[in-house]
């Protein structure tokens, strides 16, 4: 007798599909996670469900830098407080911002794009928080934008797009890129303090 996914109850099939939508989760991993949930105590599963619900109901993205905030008006977050908008570091993800902030290297503000331009994945500038960045620049006060996207093909494409657009529309704003102390293809969240420090200190101007 051959066992297939269609032999599973519909609830389990739906759970597997739901897990499969998470980044980095393939079909087999999704099945293992679904089985893990089935074996857990009801209270533990309820706690997980509550945590997921509360994240969506109580949190949002800061209207200034697009970091996570629980503020009711959603206009400022912990990452924006007491930050100098003269210098803005642009990163792909919340985790990248946390990594740099925890290092203490960067004293300016941040802007989180929530991804990188990837035509193959159908992700263009309009799917990212790029317009929010340009709106910040329009308000004035920014002298330099540090583009700290990851050293990947998608990250480089995003950096080129941002640099070109900023140079064409915001002539008085300097754009720089983190130095090549970062290994190609390595995400910022996996970089150590010395690597990040060298990358910031030796950042270079971007010319297009």
N, C-alpha and C positions, 0 to 999 in steps of 0.2 A: 504494500500500500504506500503510495507516494504522498508525503505531507507537503502542503503548499500554504502560502500565506492566506489564500482564500478559505482555508479550513479553519482559520482563527475566527473568534467572535468579532463582530464589526467594531466593537469598542476598542479592541486591541489593534485592529488594522488602522483605525483612525489615529490611535496614539503613535503607532509606528510612522505614519505619514507626517504627523505633527513634529516628531523628533527629527525626521529627515529634512525638514525645512531649516534646521539650525545649521550655522556655518561649520564646516568641517565634519559633519555627521553624515556618514554613508548609510546605506540600507542595513548592513549587518550591525553597525553600532546602534542604529535606531532600534533594531529588534532587541538588542541586549538591554538598552535603556528601558524599553517597554516591559520586558520581563522583570527587570530590577524593580520597577514601580509596582508590578503585580505582587512581588514578594515582600514589599514593605508594609509596615503597620499602617493602618488607616489614618492614625493621627499624624504620622510623618508625611504621608501623601497630602493630607489636608493642609499641613503647614506649608508644603511646597506650593500647593494651589493658591493659598492665601498670599504667599510672598509674591507670586507672579501677578496676581490680581492687584495687589497694593502698588507694585512698581508701575503698572499702567495707569492706575487711578490717581496716585498721589504725586508722581514725578512727571517732569516735563523737561524741555530743553531751554536753557537760558536764552532770552531774546537778544542778548548782547554777544556772547561767545559760543553759544550752542552747547555748553557743558550741561551736565545733569543738575537740576535744581528742584527743590521741593517748595520754594517760595510760592506763595499764593498768586502773586502778580507775574511771576515768571520772567521778570525783567533783569534780575541780577542773581548771581550765584556766588558761592564761596570762592570760586576761582577768579572772579572779577573784582572782588573786594580789595581795595587798596592796591590795585594794579595800575601801572602807568601805561596809558594807551599809546604813548609815543612809540613803543616797540611791541609789535604783535607777532607771536610765533604761531604759525599755521600748521596744524597736525591733522592726520587722517582720523584718529579715533580718540575717544575719551581716555583709553588706557595709555595712549602715547602722551597725552597731556599730563596725566597723573605721574607717569615715569619721569618726565622732565621737571615737573613741579617738585617732586620728591627729592630730586637731585640737588635742588637749590641753585642750579646754574643760571637759570633764566629768571630775571626779576620783572620782566614786562608782562603784558597780557597774552592771552591765548585766543585762538579761534579753531574750533573743531569742525572739520568738513563732513565727518561721518561717512568716510569712504574715499575712493579715488576714481578718477576718470578711467573707465574701462569699456571701450566700444564692444569688445567681445562679449561682455556680460550685460550689455545694454545700459551701461551707466554713463550718462553724460553730465555736463556741468549743472544742468537743471535738476538732476536727482540729488545733488549735494548741497551743502550749506554755503555755496559760493556767493550767491546774491546777498546773503546776510553779511558776508565779509565786505563786499563792495559797498554796501549801505553804511557800514562802520567807517570805511575810508572816506566816504562822501561827507561825513559829519566833521571831518578834519581832526587835527591833533596827532595824527600818526606820521612818524618820520621814516620808519623802517619796518618792512614786513620780512620776517625770517621764515622762509618756506622749509618746513621740516617734515615734508612727506617722506614716506619710506623709500629707500633706494631700490625700488623695483620698477618694472616697465610702466606700471600704472602710476606709481608715485612720480616718476620722471615726467610722464605725460601731463599729470596734474600740475607739476611745478612749472613746466613750460607754458601751459595755458594761463596760469595765474600771473606769471611774469609778463607775458605778452600783453595781457589785458590791463594790468596795473600800469605798465609803461605807456600804454596808449591813452589811458584815461586819467591817470594820477601822476603827472610828470614830476612832482616834487617828492614822491615817496620812493625810497631806496628799497630794492628787493635783493635779498641775499639767500644763499642756500647753504645748508650745513656742509662742512668740509667732508672729504672722502675718508675720514677716519672710520666712517660707518661702512661695514662690509656690504658689497652689492648683494641685494636680495634679502638682507636681514632687517627685520622689523625693529622699530625703535624700542619697543617694550622689552626686548632681549638684550639691549646694550648696557654695558656697565658704566659706572660713573666716569672713569677716565676717558673712555671712548666718547661719551656724550660731551664731556668738558672740552676735549680737543676739537670736536666737531663744531661746537658753538664758538670757541675762541678763534678758530681758523676759518669761519664761514666766509664765503666768497660772494662777490657781486654777480648777479645773473644778467647777462647781456644777450639780447636777441636782435 
